[in-house]
């Protein structure tokens, strides 16, 4: 065998190892909708059953039933809390809450501009506008911030380990293998 064949075989083996490492993902589902996905190299913030402290660990490998991390191995069905705040998109209620909070701030400003610039009166805010503004802002804050911090698996919520042939699998860029979680 000459050097070209050895280099080609080496390259194919290295590419094959990288391809097999990306075969599985941990997927967080709520009613058949993917909220978050993790793969080898991602950081997972979780708590096991009975634990109160959230652990922050890097995923090193995934097999059929467990997640191997830098400090230990955890069966995925033993995870009771999962922090997915940075992984998921905002829900409709959270977006509506953000818009309501913005409207609660803009409404009295618009009334103030209307009374001073358009009607040429003293600067004042109408009582009805103030009450509506407070109601919109507080209702929006409840919608926006009222969501729990953690995902808890249960009846309609699941954590699964999926492979490439699953409908829940989605190709995503590989995580940086040099970054480790900060504790």
C-alpha positions in Angstrom: 0.0 0.0 0.0 1.3 3.4 -0.9 1.0 6.6 1.2 -2.0 7.9 -0.7 -4.1 4.9 0.2 -3.0 5.0 3.8 -3.9 8.7 4.0 -7.3 8.1 2.3 -8.2 5.2 4.7 -7.1 7.3 7.7 -9.3 10.2 6.5 -12.3 8.0 5.9 -11.9 6.5 9.4 -11.7 9.9 11.0 -14.7 11.1 9.1 -16.7 8.0 10.0 -16.0 8.5 13.7 -17.3 12.0 13.5 -20.4 10.9 11.7 -21.2 8.1 14.2 -20.8 10.6 17.1 -23.6 12.7 15.6 -26.0 9.9 15.2 -28.0 10.4 18.4 -29.6 13.3 20.1 -31.5 13.9 23.4 -34.8 15.5 22.4 -37.2 17.2 24.8 -40.8 16.8 23.7 -44.1 18.4 24.7 -47.1 16.9 22.9 -45.0 15.7 20.0 -43.4 19.1 19.6 -39.6 19.4 20.0 -38.8 22.1 22.6 -35.0 21.5 22.8 -32.4 19.1 21.5 -28.9 18.2 22.8 -26.1 16.2 21.2 -22.6 15.2 22.1 -20.6 18.2 23.3 -23.6 20.2 24.5 -24.0 21.2 28.2 -26.9 19.8 30.0 -28.4 21.4 33.2 -30.5 18.8 35.0 -31.5 17.3 38.3 -32.1 13.6 39.0 -35.1 12.3 41.0 -34.6 13.2 44.7 -31.9 15.8 44.0 -32.6 19.5 44.6 -29.4 20.8 43.1 -29.2 21.4 39.4 -26.0 19.9 37.9 -24.3 21.3 34.9 -22.4 18.7 32.9 -21.2 18.2 29.3 -22.5 15.3 27.3 -19.7 13.0 26.2 -21.7 10.1 24.7 -25.3 8.9 24.2 -26.4 5.3 24.1 -29.9 3.7 24.0 -30.8 4.3 27.6 -28.3 6.7 29.2 -26.4 9.9 28.8 -22.7 9.7 29.6 -21.4 13.0 31.0 -18.1 14.3 32.3 -18.8 13.4 35.9 -21.2 10.4 35.7 -23.7 8.5 33.6 -27.5 9.1 34.0 -30.3 7.1 32.6 -32.4 9.6 30.6 -35.7 8.4 32.3 -34.2 9.3 35.7 -33.9 13.0 34.9 -36.6 14.9 36.8 -35.8 18.5 36.0 -34.2 19.9 32.9 -33.2 23.6 32.3 -34.0 24.4 28.7 -34.3 28.2 29.0 -31.6 28.9 26.5 -32.6 26.1 24.1 -36.2 26.7 23.3 -38.1 29.3 21.4 -40.6 31.6 23.2 -44.1 30.4 23.3 -47.1 32.3 22.0 -48.1 33.3 25.6 -44.5 34.6 26.3 -44.5 36.7 23.1 -48.0 38.0 23.8 -46.8 39.0 27.3 -43.8 40.9 25.9 -46.1 42.8 23.5 -48.5 43.6 26.3 -45.7 44.9 28.5 -44.5 47.1 25.6 -48.0 48.4 25.0 -48.4 49.1 28.8 -45.4 51.4 28.6 -46.1 53.0 25.2 -49.8 53.8 25.9 -49.3 56.4 28.7 -46.4 57.9 26.7 -48.7 58.2 23.6 -51.4 59.8 25.8 -48.9 62.3 27.3 -47.7 63.3 23.8 -51.4 63.6 22.7 -52.3 65.9 25.5 -49.3 68.2 25.2 -48.5 68.3 21.5 -51.9 67.8 19.8 -54.4 69.2 22.3 -52.0 71.9 23.7 -53.1 71.2 27.3 -51.0 70.6 30.5 -49.1 67.4 30.6 -51.3 64.8 32.2 -52.3 61.2 31.8 -56.0 60.2 31.8 -57.1 57.9 34.7 -58.5 55.3 32.3 -55.3 55.2 30.3 -53.3 54.8 33.4 -55.5 51.9 34.7 -55.4 50.2 31.3 -51.6 50.7 31.1 -51.1 49.1 34.5 -53.4 46.2 33.7 -51.6 45.5 30.4 -48.2 45.7 31.9 -49.0 43.5 34.9 -50.9 41.0 32.7 -48.1 40.9 30.2 -45.5 40.4 33.0 -47.5 37.4 34.3 -47.6 35.8 30.9 -43.9 36.6 30.1 -42.4 35.6 33.5 -45.0 33.2 34.8 -43.5 30.2 33.1 -41.6 27.8 35.3 -37.9 27.7 35.2 -37.5 24.0 34.5 -38.9 21.4 32.2 -40.3 18.4 34.2 -41.0 15.2 32.4 -44.5 13.9 33.0 -47.6 12.8 31.2 -47.4 14.8 28.0 -43.7 15.8 28.3 -40.9 13.4 27.5 -37.2 13.2 27.1 -36.1 10.8 24.4 -32.8 9.7 22.8 -33.4 9.6 19.1 -31.3 8.4 16.2 -30.9 9.8 12.7 -33.9 7.9 11.2 -36.4 9.4 13.8 -38.8 12.1 12.7 -37.6 14.2 15.7 -34.0 14.1 14.6 -32.6 17.3 13.1 -29.1 18.0 12.0 -27.5 20.8 14.0 -23.9 22.1 14.1 -21.6 20.2 16.3 -20.8 21.6 19.7 -17.3 22.8 20.5 -15.5 19.8 22.1 -13.1 22.1 23.9 -15.6 24.0 26.0 -16.5 22.6 29.4 -19.3 23.7 31.7 -18.5 26.3 34.3 -19.5 25.2 37.8 
